Amino acid sequence: MFDALAYDRVALRHDGAATDAVGPVSLTLHGEERVLLLGPSGAGKSTLLQAATGLMPASIPGRRRGDIYLNGQLVDSRRPADWADTCSYLFQDAGQTLAGFTVRDEIAFGPENRGIAPAQMPALIAKAMARAAIPASWDDRRITTLSGGERQLVAIAALLAQGAPITLADEPMASLAPAAARRMADLLLAPGATTLVVEHKPGPILARSDRCVAIGRTGRVIADGVPADIFPAQAEVLAKEGISLPLGIRLHLAFPDLIGPFGVLDKWRTSPPAARVRTLRDALLPAPIPPGDIIVTLSDVACAPAFGPVVLRDLSLALRAGEVVAIVGPNGVGKSTLAACLAGLLPPRGGRRKGPAGAMAFQNPEAHFSRESVRAELETVTEDGAGVARILGRWGLEHVAHQHPFTLSQGQKRRLALALLSETDRWPVLILDEPTAGLDGAAEAALGAHIRTLARAGRAIGVITHDLDFALAVADRALLLDRGGLRFDGPCATLMRDPLRLAEAGLLPPTAAPLLDWLERAC
């Protein structure tokens, strides 16, 4: 077994930072090994991947101590671009990966840089699109017309077309619907692949990984081994670091006398204590909030992205104060477009919107930043120094207060963007577009609690998400979009326990759904 990628006592520090972003780390990825890299937001996982081909510090300003080897060669022996035949890299933000004008251009970019003959290109592009389940009709589509999830699919197809023997992927599943995420996990972590994947939610990656490495808040390795050994043995350590754990492990920590590792329901089926069952059911579902007055209504509207065609027709719905609404559906169905109409950012092409203006947290958090530091951004919300300090602490950003927002980790950027919109009472309607992408387990739990607090204060909250477990935990109501229209509008728990309806839209039930079914019967 050869060493595909090796970090030898590597520590990395961004320019202007007082401390290392990660390290020192010694870590080896062997040939034909599939490794899952876990860690809380800001632990330096993305920085480690960026350094693998020398991108950091060659293009991303910073300093490195220690050595990195690709296929036994020092990474410094080539320019970062010259490693394209050896190592392919998927950025956390698909927008950073995409370089072409059209889908076809994007997928061809990697092979062209490897010197693949033009005559071979059409077949290679078609094969990559088919493997990623991208319709052939997309080949001339401009990248700017794609949704966030569709861009992620194209970025993965481009990665496959590049054909490099080593793959580094930073949160490849974050913007994908559950069924698409499983398909992509099968491709990126096929048996025999040499892959290092960063993910906050192990999900479909965990079962396909040979090994799991966890980095703690200090930027050092705290666990390294076979997933089946690490999660039961070191689950409490991982949880304290803010790392997301599979549902079965979380249940095992909460009820060790009832639940075995990886969700084996040992004693539950015979005589579960009623009080514990009710407590667990309540933990899976949000505490009810009495609905308030209607804030926004859409009446027979048609929704379309700016300069794009109509994607949703004949929609009529209302948002009430105190209500959290999950907006779910397959990639590219128009969830973000509907959200922009609800918030008043996009006028409907037909029909009528009635209600005050709202705010929307975009998929790309950088779209919200315009100041030179995190503190300066928050001073646009409140000029009170004590108020800024409270917001920094509430969102876990106090240690990066003086950093430029663009230097933050993806999870930190998202927390800052959410803080900018939610820490003011200016917006009665707040729509969050994929708010959990890039968040670790602790940050996600805090976000869920904050969303419910905002709803109790009288806000109407919409949450676009592919994380149906998060939707189940925070939302009172769900809207299911598919095939150009609204296919379900009702209680979130009802939709999440309807596998047939979800399957029709290419979605999978949340992992908690079978347990919730059992709990309902037990209670």
Residue pairs with C-beta under 8 A, 6 or more apart in sequence:
1 30
1 31
1 32
1 33
2 30
2 31
2 71
2 72
3 28
3 29
3 30
3 31
3 69
3 71
3 72
4 29
4 30
4 31
4 33
4 70
4 71
4 165
4 166
4 194
5 28
5 29
5 52
5 68
5 69
5 70
5 87
5 166
5 168
5 196
6 27
6 28
6 29
6 68
6 69
7 25
7 26
7 27
7 28
7 48
7 51
7 66
7 68
8 26
8 66
8 67
8 68
8 69
9 23
9 24
9 25
9 26
9 65
9 66
9 67
10 22
10 23
10 24
10 25
10 26
10 48
10 51
10 64
10 65
10 66
10 67
10 68
11 20
11 22
11 23
11 24
11 25
11 64
11 65
11 66
11 219
12 20
12 21
12 22
12 23
12 44
12 47
12 48
12 51
12 56
12 57
12 62
12 63
12 64
12 65
13 19
13 20
13 21
13 62
13 63
13 64
14 21
14 47
14 60
14 61
14 62
14 407
15 61
15 62
15 63
16 403
16 404
16 407
17 62
17 403
17 407
20 44
20 219
21 44
21 47
21 62
21 219
22 43
22 44
22 45
22 47
22 48
22 215
22 219
23 44
23 65
23 66
23 219
23 220
24 65
24 66
24 220
25 48
25 215
25 219
25 220
25 221
26 221
27 48
27 213
27 221
27 224
29 35
29 166
29 194
29 196
30 194
31 194
32 192
32 193
32 194
33 194
33 195
33 210
33 211
34 189
34 193
34 194
34 195
34 197
34 208
34 209
34 210
34 211
35 195
35 196
35 197
35 209
35 210
35 211
35 212
35 213
36 197
36 199
36 202
36 205
36 206
36 209
36 211
36 212
36 213
36 227
37 45
37 48
37 196
37 197
37 198
37 199
37 213
37 214
37 215
38 45
38 198
38 199
38 200
38 202
38 212
38 213
38 214
38 215
38 238
38 243
38 244
39 45
39 198
39 214
39 215
39 216
39 241
39 243
39 440
40 216
40 217
40 241
40 242
40 243
40 411
40 440
40 441
40 442
40 443
41 200
41 242
41 409
41 410
41 411
41 412
41 415
41 438
41 439
41 440
41 443
42 217
42 400
42 408
42 409
42 411
42 412
43 215
43 216
43 217
43 219
43 409
44 215
44 219
45 170
45 198
45 215
46 92
46 170
46 198
46 409
46 410
47 56
47 62
48 215
49 89
49 168
49 170
49 196
49 198
50 56
50 60
51 57
51 64
51 68
51 75
52 68
52 70
52 75
52 87
52 89
52 168
52 196
53 70
53 75
53 80
53 83
53 87
53 89
54 68
54 75
54 76
54 78
54 79
54 80
54 83
55 80
55 89
56 62
56 64
57 63
57 64
58 79
58 80
59 80
67 74
67 75
68 74
68 75
68 76
69 75
70 83
70 86
70 87
70 166
71 86
71 166
75 83
81 113
84 110
84 113
84 114
84 162
84 164
85 114
85 164
86 164
86 165
86 166
87 164
87 165
87 166
87 167
87 168
88 110
88 159
88 162
88 163
88 164
88 166
88 167
88 168
89 97
89 167
89 168
89 169
89 170
90 97
90 155
90 156
90 159
90 167
90 168
90 169
90 170
90 172
91 97
91 155
91 170
92 170
92 171
92 174
92 198
92 410
92 438
93 364
93 410
94 148
94 151
94 152
94 154
94 155
94 175
95 151
95 364
97 155
97 158
97 159
98 106
98 143
98 151
98 154
98 155
98 158
99 106
99 109
100 106
100 107
100 108
100 109
100 143
101 142
101 143
102 139
102 140
102 141
102 142
102 143
103 129
103 134
103 138
103 139
103 140
103 141
103 143
103 146
103 154
104 125
104 139
104 140
106 143
106 154
106 155
106 157
106 158
107 125
107 128
107 129
107 154
107 157
107 158
107 161
108 121
108 124
108 125
108 161
109 158
110 158
110 159
110 161
110 162
110 163
111 120
111 121
111 124
111 161
111 162
111 163
112 121
114 162
114 163
116 124
124 161
125 139
125 161
126 136
127 161
128 157
128 158
128 160
128 161
129 135
129 136
129 138
129 139
129 157
130 136
131 157
131 160
131 187
132 153
132 154
132 156
132 157
132 160
132 183
132 184
132 187
133 153
133 180
133 183
134 153
134 154
134 157
138 154
143 151
143 154
145 305
145 308
146 154
146 332
147 331
147 332
147 335
147 336
148 175
148 336
148 363
148 364
148 433
148 434
149 175
149 176
149 177
149 180
149 331
149 332
149 466
150 331
150 332
151 175
152 172
152 174
152 175
152 176
152 331
153 176
153 180
153 184
153 331
156 172
156 184
156 187
156 188
159 167
159 169
159 188
160 187
165 194
166 194
166 195
166 196
167 188
167 193
167 194
167 195
167 196
168 195
168 196
168 197
169 188
169 195
169 196
169 197
169 198
170 198
171 198
171 199
171 200
171 410
171 437
171 438
172 184
172 188
172 197
172 199
173 181
173 184
173 185
173 199
173 201
173 203
173 204
173 205
174 199
174 200
174 434
174 437
174 438
175 331
175 363
175 434
175 437
175 466
176 184
176 331
176 466
177 329
177 330
177 331
177 466
177 506
177 507
178 466
178 468
178 507
178 508
179 330
179 506
179 507
179 508
180 330
180 331
180 506
181 203
181 204
181 466
182 204
182 508
185 203
185 204
185 205
185 208
186 208
188 195
188 197
189 195
189 197
189 205
189 208
189 209
197 205
197 209
199 205
200 243
200 244
200 411
200 438
200 439
200 440
200 441
200 444
201 244
201 467
202 212
202 227
202 244
202 245
202 246
203 246
206 212
206 227
206 246
209 227
210 226
211 224
211 225
211 226
211 227
212 223
212 224
212 225
212 226
212 227
212 230
212 231
213 221
213 223
213 224
214 221
214 222
214 223
214 224
214 230
214 234
214 238
214 241
214 243
215 221
215 222
216 222
216 241
217 241
217 242
222 234
222 237
222 238
222 241
223 230
223 234
223 237
223 238
224 230
228 262
230 238
231 238
231 245
231 246
231 249
231 261
231 262
232 249
232 252
232 261
232 262
235 245
235 249
235 252
235 253
236 253
238 245
239 245
239 250
239 253
239 441
242 440
242 441
242 442
242 443
243 440
243 441
244 440
244 441
244 444
245 253
245 441
246 262
246 263
246 511
247 263
247 469
247 511
247 512
247 515
248 259
248 261
248 262
248 263
248 264
249 261
249 262
249 263
251 259
251 263
251 280
251 515
252 259
252 260
252 261
252 262
252 263
254 280
254 283
255 276
255 280
257 267
258 266
258 267
258 268
258 272
258 276
259 265
259 266
259 268
260 266
263 515
265 518
268 518
268 522
269 518
272 522
274 522
274 523
277 519
277 522
277 523
278 523
280 515
280 519
281 516
281 519
281 520
281 523
284 472
284 473
284 512
284 515
284 516
284 519
285 472
285 473
285 493
285 516
286 324
286 452
286 473
286 474
286 475
286 476
287 452
288 476
289 322
289 323
289 324
289 452
289 455
289 456
289 476
290 322
291 320
291 321
291 322
291 323
291 476
292 320
292 321
292 322
292 323
292 458
293 320
293 321
294 318
294 319
294 320
294 355
295 319
295 320
295 321
295 355
295 356
295 428
295 429
295 460
296 318
296 319
296 342
296 344
296 353
296 354
296 355
296 356
296 358
296 429
296 460
297 316
297 317
297 318
297 319
297 352
297 353
297 354
297 355
298 315
298 316
298 317
298 318
298 341
298 342
298 348
298 351
298 352
298 353
299 316
299 351
299 352
299 353
299 354
300 314
300 315
300 316
300 350
300 351
300 352
301 312
301 314
301 315
301 316
301 341
301 348
301 349
301 350
301 351
301 352
301 353
302 310
302 312
302 313
302 314
302 315
302 348
302 349
302 350
302 351
303 310
303 311
303 312
303 315
303 334
303 337
303 338
303 340
303 341
303 346
303 348
303 349
304 310
304 311
304 312
304 337
304 346
304 349
305 311
305 336
305 337
305 340
305 346
306 346
310 349
310 350
311 333
311 334
311 337
311 484
312 333
312 334
312 337
312 338
312 481
312 484
312 485
312 486
313 350
313 484
313 485
314 485
315 338
315 351
315 485
315 486
316 351
317 479
317 486
317 489
319 325
319 342
319 355
319 429
319 460
319 462
320 460
321 428
321 458
321 459
321 460
322 455
322 456
322 458
322 459
322 460
323 455
323 460
323 461
323 476
323 477
324 451
324 452
324 455
324 461
324 462
324 463
324 474
324 475
324 476
324 477
325 460
325 461
325 462
325 463
325 475
325 476
325 477
325 478
325 479
326 463
326 465
326 471
326 474
326 475
326 477
326 478
326 479
326 492
327 335
327 338
327 339
327 462
327 463
327 464
327 465
327 478
327 479
327 481
328 335
328 464
328 465
328 466
328 468
328 471
328 478
328 479
328 480
328 481
328 495
328 505
328 507
329 335
329 480
329 481
329 482
329 505
329 507
330 482
330 505
330 506
330 507
333 481
333 482
333 483
333 484
333 505
334 481
334 484
335 433
335 464
335 481
336 363
336 433
336 464
337 346
338 479
338 481
339 360
339 431
339 433
339 462
339 464
340 346
340 360
340 431
341 347
341 348
341 353
342 353
342 358
342 429
342 431
342 462
343 357
343 358
343 359
343 360
343 429
343 431
343 462
344 353
344 355
344 356
344 357
344 358
344 429
345 360
347 353
355 429
356 428
356 429
357 427
357 429
358 427
358 428
358 429
358 430
358 431
358 460
359 421
359 426
359 427
359 429
359 430
359 431
360 421
360 430
360 431
360 432
360 433
361 368
361 417
361 418
361 421
361 430
361 431
361 432
361 433
361 435
362 368
362 417
362 433
363 433
363 434
363 437
365 410
365 413
365 414
365 416
365 417
366 405
366 406
366 413
367 417
368 416
368 417
368 420
368 421
369 377
369 405
369 406
369 413
369 416
369 417
370 377
371 377
371 379
371 380
371 405
372 404
373 401
373 402
373 403
373 404
373 405
374 392
374 397
374 400
374 401
374 402
374 403
374 405
374 408
374 416
375 388
375 392
375 401
375 402
377 405
377 416
377 420
378 388
378 391
378 392
378 416
378 419
378 420
378 423
379 388
380 420
381 387
381 388
381 391
381 419
381 420
381 423
381 424
382 388
382 391
382 423
382 424
389 398
391 397
391 419
391 423
392 398
392 401
394 419
394 423
394 450
395 415
395 416
395 418
395 419
395 446
396 415
396 442
396 443
396 446
397 412
397 415
397 416
397 419
400 408
400 412
405 413
405 416
406 413
408 416
409 438
410 437
410 438
411 438
411 439
411 440
411 443
413 438
414 435
414 437
414 438
414 439
415 439
415 443
415 447
418 432
418 435
418 447
418 450
421 427
421 430
422 430
422 450
422 454
427 459
428 458
428 459
428 460
429 459
429 460
429 462
430 454
430 459
430 460
430 461
430 462
431 461
431 462
431 463
431 464
432 451
432 461
432 462
432 463
432 464
433 464
434 464
434 465
434 466
435 447
435 463
435 465
436 444
436 447
436 465
436 467
436 470
439 447
444 470
448 470
448 473
448 474
451 461
451 463
451 474
452 474
454 461
455 461
463 470
463 471
463 474
463 475
465 471
468 496
468 502
468 507
468 508
468 509
468 510
469 510
469 511
469 512
471 478
471 492
471 496
471 510
472 492
472 493
472 496
472 510
472 512
472 513
472 516
475 492
476 491
476 492
477 489
477 490
477 491
477 492
478 488
478 489
478 490
478 491
478 492
478 494
478 495
478 496
479 486
479 488
479 489
480 486
480 487
480 488
480 489
480 495
480 501
480 502
480 505
481 487
481 505
482 504
482 505
482 506
487 501
487 504
487 505
488 495
488 498
488 501
493 516
495 501
495 502
496 502
496 509
496 510
496 512
496 513
496 516
497 509
497 513
497 516
497 517
498 509
499 508
499 509
499 513
502 508
502 509
